Amino acid sequence: MEGVRKPYRDKNFNIGKGEEGGPGDRPLIVQFCANNPETLLAAAKIVEPHCDAVDINLGCPQEIARKGHYGSFLQDEWEVIYNLIHILHKNLSIPVTAKFRVFSTVEKTVEYAKMLESAGAQILTCHGRTREQRGQMAGLADWEKIRAVKEAVAVPVIANGNVLFHTDIETCLAATGADAVMSAEGNLYNPAIFCPSSIASTSSTPISAPSTWMMPFDTGLHVPHTTLALEYLSIVKSLATPTSPSAVKGHLFKLMRPALGREKDLREKMGKVKVVKGKETEGWEKYEEVVLELQERMLRDATAAESCTADELVTIDPSTGLKILPHWLAQPYFRPETAQKLAQVRVNDKRTEIAAEELQDVDDSIIVGKRAASERTPEPDELAKRVKLTADLTN
């Protein structure tokens, strides 16, 4: 953000409108990609008064990260990474955190995590895939490596990877011993992924909605993707801060993916929506028209299936063995290769059950997993930052 034109900064973190980083946007962690410590510090200073922590993205595996020399493509330059974290740790009044990918071996992954901790990272988010595991080659995240990281460091660890359904949250916590779970792609396809089945949805429901319109599945509540899409568009319309039209279109396509493959005319119609600068509201309303039309079709299908039981509505993908929910509900997207591997793990792998049994006898205060003694004594101001951040995130 530092050293670039103000319009570009505002596009990524708009302070002037008072919404991003404002009272209604907290607690907030702002993430940066960087490879120059001084430039990173200057940028972090801009957002420091408007957020609760600054995170460094050390996990992005995309081609843009390779070209820009950041994200996971800094993974072999430990001195650079140490300096990026340490300069923020020493010069900010708020904590610095880091998100990273694992290496091919447990030993190097643990050594890497301990280096991040020693640099001053107050929270570590461990994505259980290597830099090479991306796109169609994503494969499965390695929860064993995340667990090894958790046992090796004293700071909180957030686990990332393989969380497709709500029930996967507790499974991941038990297997990794992590303090929390992060969902990235799963949250894009189903923003209600963290909603338990025991909590009634606060989303608006059409008066004529059948009993099949929402579905408790395992431990989660799955709501219609059109409901989520309409809620998202209402938020976009309500904000003074501009929203990127390409981001809106991308979110809508991901949200409604289960139905757009069937309703090809509406998929084409949505793809043709143009949002003109200065007339954004007209564009958002055109998207709403498409979503409302799709919602009518989904209500039709859900009504036709009202006599079916939940077991009859949930099908099994023959190529992967994974469960597919009715097409009017928000749900995860399975990449074919990843889905096949995940199905095999869920059938044959007993690591999660073993990990859960080991945790049953552990005192509640340390149920997040065994922790090795830290090789580094936290500094007083570091402890204060950590306590404040933990309080902000849990309130």
C-alpha positions in Angstrom: 0.0 0.0 0.0 2.9 2.3 0.7 4.5 3.8 -2.4 1.5 3.3 -4.6 -1.2 5.7 -5.8 -3.9 6.5 -3.2 -6.8 5.2 -5.4 -5.1 1.8 -5.5 -4.7 1.9 -1.7 -8.4 2.9 -1.3 -9.4 0.0 -3.6 -7.8 -2.5 -1.3 -8.4 -0.9 2.1 -10.7 2.1 2.0 -10.2 4.1 5.2 -11.9 7.3 4.1 -15.4 5.8 3.9 -15.2 4.8 7.6 -16.4 1.2 7.0 -13.2 -0.9 6.5 -11.5 -0.9 9.8 -14.5 1.0 11.4 -16.3 0.0 14.6 -18.6 -2.4 12.6 -15.6 -4.2 11.0 -13.9 -5.4 14.2 -12.1 -7.5 15.2 -10.1 -7.3 12.0 -6.8 -8.7 10.8 -5.3 -7.1 7.7 -3.2 -9.4 5.5 -0.3 -8.3 3.4 1.9 -9.9 0.8 5.5 -8.6 0.8 9.2 -9.2 0.3 10.7 -6.0 1.5 10.6 -5.4 5.3 10.7 -1.6 5.2 8.0 -1.3 2.6 5.8 -3.7 4.5 6.3 -1.7 7.7 5.3 1.5 6.0 2.2 -0.1 4.6 1.3 -1.7 8.0 1.6 1.6 9.7 -1.2 2.9 7.5 -3.7 0.3 8.7 -2.4 0.0 12.3 -5.0 2.3 13.8 -7.8 0.5 11.9 -7.2 -3.2 12.7 -6.4 -5.6 15.5 -3.4 -7.4 13.9 -1.4 -7.6 10.7 -1.0 -11.0 8.9 1.7 -11.9 6.4 0.6 -14.2 3.6 3.4 -16.8 3.2 1.1 -19.4 1.6 -0.1 -18.1 -1.8 0.9 -20.6 -4.4 -0.5 -18.9 -7.5 1.5 -17.7 -10.5 1.0 -14.1 -9.6 2.8 -14.8 -6.3 5.7 -16.4 -8.2 6.0 -13.3 -10.5 5.7 -10.9 -7.6 8.1 -13.0 -5.5 5.9 -13.3 -2.4 3.6 -15.8 -0.7 4.8 -19.4 -0.7 7.6 -18.5 -3.2 9.5 -16.9 -0.3 9.4 -20.2 1.5 13.1 -21.0 1.0 14.3 -17.5 2.0 14.0 -17.7 5.8 16.1 -14.7 6.5 13.8 -12.5 4.4 10.7 -14.0 6.1 12.2 -13.6 9.6 12.9 -9.9 8.8 9.4 -9.3 7.5 7.8 -10.6 10.7 10.4 -9.2 13.1 10.2 -5.6 11.8 6.5 -5.6 12.4 6.8 -7.3 15.7 9.2 -4.6 16.9 7.5 -1.6 15.5 3.7 -2.1 15.7 1.5 -1.8 18.7 -0.6 -4.7 17.4 0.4 -8.3 16.9 1.8 -9.8 13.7 0.6 -13.2 12.5 1.6 -15.4 9.6 -0.1 -18.0 7.3 2.1 -20.5 5.7 2.2 -23.8 3.8 3.9 -27.0 4.9 7.1 -28.5 3.4 7.3 -32.1 2.2 8.7 -33.3 5.5 7.4 -32.9 9.0 10.9 -32.0 10.3 11.4 -29.0 7.9 7.8 -27.9 8.5 8.3 -27.8 12.2 11.6 -26.0 11.9 10.0 -23.4 9.7 7.1 -22.8 12.1 9.5 -22.4 15.0 11.4 -19.8 13.0 8.2 -17.9 12.3 7.5 -18.0 16.0 11.0 -16.8 17.0 10.6 -13.9 14.6 7.6 -12.7 16.6 4.5 -14.2 15.0 1.7 -14.3 17.6 -0.6 -16.7 15.7 0.4 -19.2 13.1 -2.1 -20.4 10.5 -0.8 -23.7 9.0 -2.2 -24.7 5.6 -1.6 -28.4 5.4 -0.6 -28.5 1.7 2.7 -27.9 0.1 3.5 -25.1 -2.4 3.1 -27.5 -5.3 -0.4 -28.6 -4.2 -2.7 -26.2 -6.0 -5.5 -26.1 -8.5 -6.3 -29.5 -9.9 -3.2 -30.9 -8.2 -4.4 -29.6 -4.7 -4.8 -33.1 -3.2 -5.3 -33.4 0.6 -4.0 -31.2 3.3 -1.8 -33.1 5.8 -3.3 -32.8 9.2 -0.4 -34.7 10.7 2.0 -31.9 9.9 -0.4 -29.3 11.4 -0.5 -31.4 14.6 3.3 -31.5 14.6 3.4 -27.7 14.3 0.9 -27.3 17.1 3.0 -29.5 19.4 6.2 -27.6 18.6 5.2 -24.0 19.2 3.7 -22.0 22.1 1.6 -19.6 20.1 -1.9 -20.4 19.0 -2.2 -22.4 15.8 -5.1 -22.3 13.3 -5.5 -25.3 11.0 -6.4 -24.8 7.3 -7.4 -27.5 4.8 -9.9 -30.3 4.1 -12.8 -28.5 5.8 -15.7 -29.1 3.5 -18.7 -29.6 5.8 -19.5 -28.3 9.3 -18.7 -31.7 10.8 -15.2 -31.4 9.5 -14.5 -28.6 12.0 -14.5 -30.8 15.1 -12.8 -33.6 13.2 -10.0 -31.3 12.2 -9.6 -29.9 15.7 -9.4 -33.4 17.2 -6.9 -34.6 14.6 -4.6 -31.5 14.7 -5.0 -30.2 18.2 -5.3 -26.8 16.7 -6.8 -23.8 18.5 -9.1 -22.9 15.7 -10.0 -23.8 12.1 -9.8 -21.6 9.0 -11.9 -22.2 5.9 -10.9 -20.5 2.6 -12.4 -22.1 -0.5 -15.1 -24.0 1.5 -16.3 -20.6 2.8 -16.6 -19.2 -0.7 -18.9 -21.9 -1.8 -20.8 -22.1 1.4 -20.5 -18.9 3.6 -22.7 -20.7 6.2 -20.2 -23.5 6.7 -19.7 -22.5 10.4 -23.4 -22.5 11.1 -24.4 -25.4 13.3 -27.6 -27.3 12.7 -28.8 -26.3 16.2 -29.0 -22.7 15.4 -31.9 -21.4 13.3 -30.9 -19.4 10.3 -31.5 -15.6 10.5 -31.6 -15.3 6.7 -35.0 -14.3 5.2 -37.1 -17.2 4.0 -39.8 -16.9 1.2 -43.3 -17.3 2.7 -44.0 -20.2 0.3 -40.8 -22.1 1.2 -41.3 -25.8 1.6 -39.8 -27.8 4.5 -37.0 -28.9 2.2 -35.8 -25.4 1.6 -33.2 -25.6 4.4 -31.5 -28.8 5.6 -29.7 -29.8 8.7 -26.9 -32.1 7.5 -24.6 -33.9 9.9 -23.8 -31.1 12.4 -24.3 -28.1 10.1 -27.3 -26.2 8.7 -27.3 -25.8 4.9 -29.3 -22.9 3.6 -30.3 -22.1 0.0 -27.5 -20.5 -2.1 -30.0 -18.0 -3.5 -30.8 -16.8 0.0 -27.1 -16.2 0.7 -26.6 -14.5 -2.7 -29.5 -12.1 -2.0 -28.1 -11.3 1.4 -24.6 -10.7 -0.1 -26.0 -8.4 -2.8 -28.0 -6.4 -0.1 -24.7 -5.9 1.8 -22.9 -4.8 -1.4 -25.7 -2.3 -2.1 -25.7 -0.9 1.5 -22.0 -0.1 1.6 -20.5 3.3 0.8 -17.2 1.5 0.1 -17.1 0.4 -3.6 -17.1 -3.3 -4.3 -15.2 -4.7 -7.3 -17.7 -5.9 -9.9 -15.5 -8.9 -10.8 -15.4 -9.9 -7.1 -19.2 -9.8 -7.0 -19.6 -11.9 -10.1 -17.1 -14.4 -8.9 -18.8 -14.8 -5.5 -22.2 -15.3 -7.1 -21.0 -18.0 -9.5 -19.3 -19.9 -6.7 -22.3 -19.6 -4.4 -24.9 -20.8 -6.9 -22.7 -23.3 -8.7 -24.9 -26.4 -7.7 -27.8 -24.9 -9.7 -26.2 -22.9 -12.5 -24.9 -26.1 -14.1 -28.6 -27.1 -14.6 -30.1 -23.7 -15.3 -27.8 -22.8 -18.2 -29.9 -19.9 -19.5 -29.6 -18.1 -16.1 -25.9 -18.9 -16.0 -25.5 -17.2 -19.4 -27.7 -14.3 -18.3 -25.7 -13.7 -15.2 -22.4 -13.9 -17.1 -23.6 -11.1 -19.4 -24.4 -8.6 -16.6 -22.3 -5.5 -16.9 -21.6 -3.1 -14.0 -20.9 0.4 -15.3 -18.8 2.7 -13.1 -21.0 5.3 -11.5 -24.1 3.2 -12.1 -23.2 0.2 -9.9 -26.6 0.0 -8.3 -28.2 -0.8 -11.7 -25.7 -3.7 -12.1 -26.4 -5.1 -8.6 -30.1 -5.0 -9.3 -29.6 -6.9 -12.6 -27.8 -9.6 -10.6 -30.7 -9.6 -8.1 -33.1 -10.2 -10.9 -31.2 -13.3 -12.0 -30.9 -14.6 -8.4 -34.6 -14.1 -7.8 -35.5 -15.9 -11.0 -33.2 -18.8 -10.0 -34.8 -18.7 -6.5 -38.2 -19.3 -8.1 -36.9 -22.4 -9.9 -35.2 -23.7 -6.8 -38.4 -23.2 -4.8 -40.2 -25.2 -7.5 -37.7 -28.1 -7.2 -37.6 -28.0 -3.4 -41.4 -28.1 -3.3 -41.5 -31.1 -5.7 -39.1 -32.9 -3.3 -41.0 -32.2 -0.1 -42.3 -35.8 0.2 -38.7 -37.1 0.2 -36.7 -37.9 3.3 -33.4 -36.2 4.0 -31.7 -39.5 3.2 -33.4 -39.6 -0.1 -32.4 -36.1 -1.0 -28.7 -36.6 -0.2 -27.0 -38.6 -3.0 -23.6 -40.2 -3.3 -21.3 -39.2 -6.1 -20.4 -42.6 -7.7 -16.9 -41.4 -8.8 -15.9 -40.0 -5.3 -18.2 -41.6 -2.7 -18.8 -38.1 -1.3 -22.3 -36.8 -0.4 -24.0 -34.3 -2.7 -26.8 -32.2 -1.2 -29.9 -31.0 -3.2 -28.9 -28.5 -5.8 -30.8 -25.6 -4.2 -28.5 -25.7 -1.1 -25.1 -24.1 -0.7 -22.4 -26.8 -0.5 -18.8 -27.5 -1.1 -17.2 -28.0 -4.5 -15.2 -31.1 -4.9 -12.3 -31.1 -7.3 -12.4 -34.6 -8.8 -8.9 -35.8 -7.8 -9.1 -34.2 -4.3 -12.6 -35.6 -3.8 -11.5 -39.2 -4.6 -8.6 -39.0 -2.2 -10.7 -37.5 0.5 -13.4 -40.1 0.2 -10.7 -42.8 0.5 -9.3 -41.2 3.6 -12.7 -40.9 5.2 -13.4 -44.6 4.6 -10.0 -46.1 5.5 -8.1 -43.7 7.7 -8.5 -44.0 11.5 -6.2 -41.2 12.5 -9.0 -38.9 13.5 -10.6 -41.5 15.9 -7.2 -42.2 17.5 -6.5 -38.5 17.9 -9.9 -38.0 19.5 -9.4 -40.9 21.9 -6.1 -39.4 23.0 -7.7 -36.1 23.7 -10.5 -37.4 25.8 -8.4 -37.8 28.9 -6.7 -34.4 28.5 -7.8 -31.6 30.9 -10.1 -29.0 29.2 -7.6 -26.3 29.7 -5.2 -28.0 27.3 -7.6 -29.9 25.1 -6.2 -28.3 22.0 -3.3 -30.8 22.0 0.1 -31.5 23.5 2.4 -28.6 23.5 6.2 -28.7 23.7 7.9 -26.2 25.9 8.7 -23.1 23.8 12.4 -22.6 23.2 11.7 -18.8 23.3 10.5 -16.7 26.2 7.9 -14.2 25.1 8.7 -10.6 25.8 6.3 -8.6 28.1 4.9 -6.5 25.3 4.4 -9.6 23.2 2.3 -11.2 25.9 0.2 -8.1 26.2 -0.4 -8.0 22.4 -1.3 -11.7 22.4 -3.8 -11.4 25.3 -5.5 -8.4 23.7 -5.8 -10.1 20.3 -7.2 -13.2 21.9 -9.8 -11.1 23.8 -10.7 -9.2 20.6 -11.2 -12.4 18.6 -13.3 -14.1 21.2 -15.6 -11.2 22.2 
